[in-house]
Amino acid sequence: MYADRLSALPPYLFARIDAMKAEKARSGADIIDLGVGDPDLATPPHVVEALCTAARDPANHHYPSYAGMAAYREAVAGWYQRRFGTDLDPATEVLALMGSKDGIAHIPEAFVNPGDVVLAPSPGYPVYRTSTLFAEGTLFDLPLVEENGFLPDLDAIPADVARRARLLFVNYPNNPTGAVAPLSFYDEVVAFAREHDVIVVSDNAYSEISYDGYWAPSFLEADGAMEVGVEMHSLSKTYNMTGWRIGMAVGNAEVLAGLGRVKTNVDSGVFDAVQLAAIAALSGPQDCVAAACRVYQERRDVLVDGLRSLGYRVAAPKATFYVWLPVEDSMAFAARLLDEAAIVATPGVGFGPHGEGYVRFALTRPVERICEALERMEAMR
């Protein structure tokens, strides 16, 4: 009944978690969900108000521009210049997305032929893998291991694999490990891309969720980055807008044109009222972002300190709202948390084979619930 390509796809990780959670909830359990990275904080009021105003205007009720409103693309370029010092041409080097997942899911369709290699981190965001399978490409896992700071070893990629590679996904601050990368790493990425004629796709959705005075760089800050790749970004995590579905792809104009050709054939763009609200987010006061980071940092400290008091060896991330906990068996540990303590955590193996031996906790619940989760974990011992 189904197309053959579906048989190659694993069930989407977070859909499986939702099903497990629903089954547990039917038993009447009080579930503490530290699984999916969906902020529990509200979208800033001035952004909501901008949407309401724009939604009432009939001029915004028609088909939007495929590439995004000129004003939205200008706002993105302005934000990138202020944040990273990167100059972008709004007309050719910025493309509106329905969240960064949209761009990640569709870019292999533009550049990967059957059998071409896509280099992607393991553990990594599951859509790197599934988008490659939809494009009939061949995925080559880049192991992210603690000994290397959860950075891929580009020198370890076999020469024959590098020759066949078309895309290289990189993601820092990293989901799921919480690791960060120095700008020097992006210099290495640019050099690798130039040598092997590979298109770089930087997933930078978590750049603004950072702690302890850390500021994440953009791939596009590296010399030559604009020549070899693009960056996917999103308002989802920065402004608590996951349900709004708004983001951007920025960088190399030719690469964006290819992605744009795919998108004009599969969607009709982002609702203009949502784009106008996104302009308010990007161009307005940014104290809401700092306030959210303070909330997540408090939660991080409570969870990390609590896990350490329970005897776990765990690092405090400098960015993202994830804590990456080493365990013996990720599926067994996650299942036990759910069965015995009604706590949802994400098994690391769901992010790829090199995610085995870890579970991911999301800092998307209040401190009180995190403390309760820690109490339940202590009772499990």
N, C-alpha and C positions, 0 to 999 in steps of 0.2 A: 504493500500500500504506500509506504513512504519512499522518498527518493533515497538512493544508496548513500548519499553524503550524510544523511542523518544517522546512519548506523555507525559512522566514524566519530560522531560527537558524543562526548560524555554528557550526562545530565548537568545542566548549569548548576554550579556549586551552591549558589545562594537560594535557588529554587528548591534544591534538596533540603537545605537547612530549614526553609520555611515549612516544608512538608513534615519534617521531624518535629519541629516546634509545634505545629498545629496538632499533631497526634498527641504530644505530651499535654498540650493545653486542654484537650478533650477530657483528660483524666482529672481536671480541676487544679492542676499544679500552678503555683505562682511563679511564672517564668521570669528570670532575669536575663535579658537578651543582650549579650556582649558579642554578638556574631557579626551581622552585616554592618558596614560602615556608613550608616545613615544618620547624620547629625540629629540630635533631639532638640537642638536650639532653634529658635524661631528665626525666620528670615527677617532682616532689619526692617523696622516699620516704614522708613522712607522708601524702601524698595517696593514694599507691598502697596503703599499709597501711589507710587508711580504706575504700578500695574493697573490699579483700579481706575485711575484717571485715563490711562491709555485705552483700557478695555471699553470705556464708555464712548469713545470716539469712533463713529462709524467708518472713518477713513482707515482704521486699522483692522477692519473686519474682512479684508480681501486677501487674496494670495500674497504672501510676502515675497521678497527677492530671494532667489536661490542662494546667492552668495552672502546675504545679510544686508540690512539697511546700511547705507553709507555712513550714517551717524553712529551706528553700532560699531562698525569696523574702525571708524576714527576713534571711538572711545577705547577700543581694545588697543589700538596703536599707541594712544596716549598713556594708557595704563602700563604697557610694556616699557615705554620710554622712561616713565617715572620710576618704575620698580626695578628694571634691569639695565636701563641705559641703552636699550636696543631700539634702533630706528627701523620702522616698518612702513611700507607703502600701503595705506588702507585699501587701495583699489586692487592690488595684485598679491599682497603678502599677508592678508588676513581673510579668513573664511569663517563664517558663522557655522556653528555646529549645534546639534541637539544634544548637548553634553559631550564630553571628550570621548565617551564610549562610542558615539556615532562615528567620529573620525577614525578611531582605532579599528572599529569593525569593518569599515569600508575601504580603508587605504590599500589593503592587499588586493582588492578587486581591480584597482587601477594599475598595479605594477607587478603583480605576481602571476606568472604563467604556470600551468601544471608542471610540477616537478621542481620549480624554483625553490630555493632555500630561504626561509625566514629565520633569523637569529632572534631568540627571545629568552628572557631570564626565567629561570626556574629556581625557586618559586617566583611566580609572577601573576599578574592580573589575568584571569582565565580567558579573557577575550583575545589576547595575543594568540593563543592557541586556536580558539574556535574560528577566528577570522581567517587564519592561515588555512585551516581545513576547508572552509567554504570556498576559498580561492584555489583549492586543489594544490596548494603549495606543500612543501616538506618542512616541518618544524625541526630546528636544531636547538636543543636546550643549552643555555649558558648557565652552568651551576653558580648559584650565589651561596657561598659558604662563609661561616663566621670567621674563619682564619684569614679571609681576604676582605674583611669588612663588608661582606655581602655585595662586593663589586665583581662583575664578570672578568675573567682572565681572557682578554681578547687575543693574547699571544698563543693561547692554548687551542684556538679554533684551527682545525686541520686545514691545510692549504686548499685541498679539493673542495671542502665545504665553503670556504671563503670565496672561492672562484664562482660558485653557483649561487651565492647569496644575493638577494635583491633588497631585503629590508633588514634593519637592525632596530629592535625595540630596546629602549633604555628607560628606566623609571626611577627617578630620585627627586625628592624623598620617596622612599620605596614602600610600596604596598606588596607584600604584607609585612616585611621585616622591620620597617621603620628606619632603615639605614639611610644615610645621606652620602652624597658624593661631592668631592672638591671640584673646583673648576678645572683643575689639571686633568681630572678623569675625562672631561669632555674634550680636552685637547687630544687625548689619546683616541677618543671615539672619532673625532674629525680626521685624524691621520689614518686610522683604519679604513674609514669610509672612502677617503681619497684613493688609497692604495688599491682597494678592491671594488671600487665603483658601486658602493652600497648606499642606499637611501636610509638615513637615520630618522627614526620616529621617536622623539622624546615625549614621554608621558609625564607632565609636570603638574598634575592636578592637586598635589598636596604642598606646593611650595610655600603657601601662606600659613600653614598650620605648623608653627615651629615654637621652640621653647629656649629658655636660658640664654637669650640674646642671639640665637642662631638665625641667620637669614640664608635661605636656600638660593643657589644661583640658577640661572636658566641655561640650558644647552646653547641657546643662541648667543650667549655672551662669549663663547669660545671663538677664537679667530678662525674664520673659514666655515663656521657652522651654517651660515645662510646658503653656502654653496652646495651643501651635501644633505640638508634635511629640513625637517619641520618639527614644531612642538605642538602638542595637544594640551590645551588647558581648559579649565572649567570653572564656572561660578558655583558649582554644587557644594564643595566643601568650604571654600573661602567665605561664602555668604549664606550658607545653610539653605541652598536652593536646589537640592537634589531632585525634587519633584517638578521643577520648572523646566528642565531640559534645555539648558543654554550653556554654550561653551564656544571655543574657538580653536582653529588650527592656524598657526602663524609660521612664517619662514619662507623657504624657497618657493618662488612664484610658479615655476614649472611643476613642481610636485603638487602644490595646491591646485593648480589647474587640472591635473589628472584626478585628484580627489573630487574636485568640483564636478567633473564630467560624470563621475559615478553618481554623486548625490543628486544632480539634476534629473537623473533617470529613476531614482528610488524614493525621493521625498520632495516636498514642496516648500521647504524652508521652515524657519522658526517664526511663530506668531509675532507680528510686529509689536504688540503690546508687551510681550515678554522681553523683546529686544530693548524696548524703551525702559523697562524696569531694570534691565541689565546695565544700561547706560547710567542710570541713577546709582547703581551699586559701584560700578567701576570709577565713575567720575565724582562721586560724592564723598562724604567723610568716611575715613577708614578706621575710626575708633572701634567700630563694631567688630572688626576682624581681630584687633588686639584684645578686646574683651572676651571673645570666644576662645582665643589662645590661652588666656588666663584660666578660664574654666577647664579646658582640657589639661592644662599643666597641673592643676590641683588634682584632677582625677588620675592623671598619670602617676603623680607622686604617691597618692593613696594606694593605687593598685600595685605599683612596683614595690613599695615598702611592705605592703601586706603579703605579697607573694614571697618576698625575701624572708619575712618573718616565719613563713610556713616552710622554709627550707629550700625554696626554688632559686636557681641561678638565673637571673633575668636582667637584661640591660634596660636602662631608662632611655627611650628614644629622644633624639633632638627634634624630631619632626614627625608628622602624620599623627593620627589619633589611634595608633595601633601599638600593642605590646606583644612581642613575639617570644613566646615561652617555650623553652626546650622541654620536651617530654620523651618518653620511650616510644610510644605508639600513638600517633596523632588521632586516628579514628577511634581507637579504644579509649583514649583519654577523653575526647570530646563526648563520646557516647556515655561514659561514666558520669561526666559532669551533668549531662542532661538527665540521665536516669535517676541518679542519686541526689542531685542538688538542684535540679531544674534550672541549670545555668547553660546558656547557649554560647559556645565558643566555636571558632572555625578551625577544622582540622587542616594542618598545613599541607597534607598531601593533595588536598583539593586545588592547591595553587601550582601543582606540578610535582614530579617525582622527587625533586630536591627540597621540597617542603616537608617531607616526612621527618618526623622527630620534633615537630613543633606544633603548637596551636596558636591561633591569633585571637587576642581579645581586642575589642573595639571600645574606645572610651566615650561611648555615646549614650551613657546612662548617668544619672546624678550620683554624686559621691555617696549618698545614703544607700543606694542600691549596690554600688561597688563594695561598700563595707559589708553589706548583707551577703553578697556573693562570697567574700573572703571568709565570713563566719561559716557559711555553708561548706566551703572547701575545707576549713579546719575540722568540721564535724565529720567529713568523709575519711579523715586519716585513721 
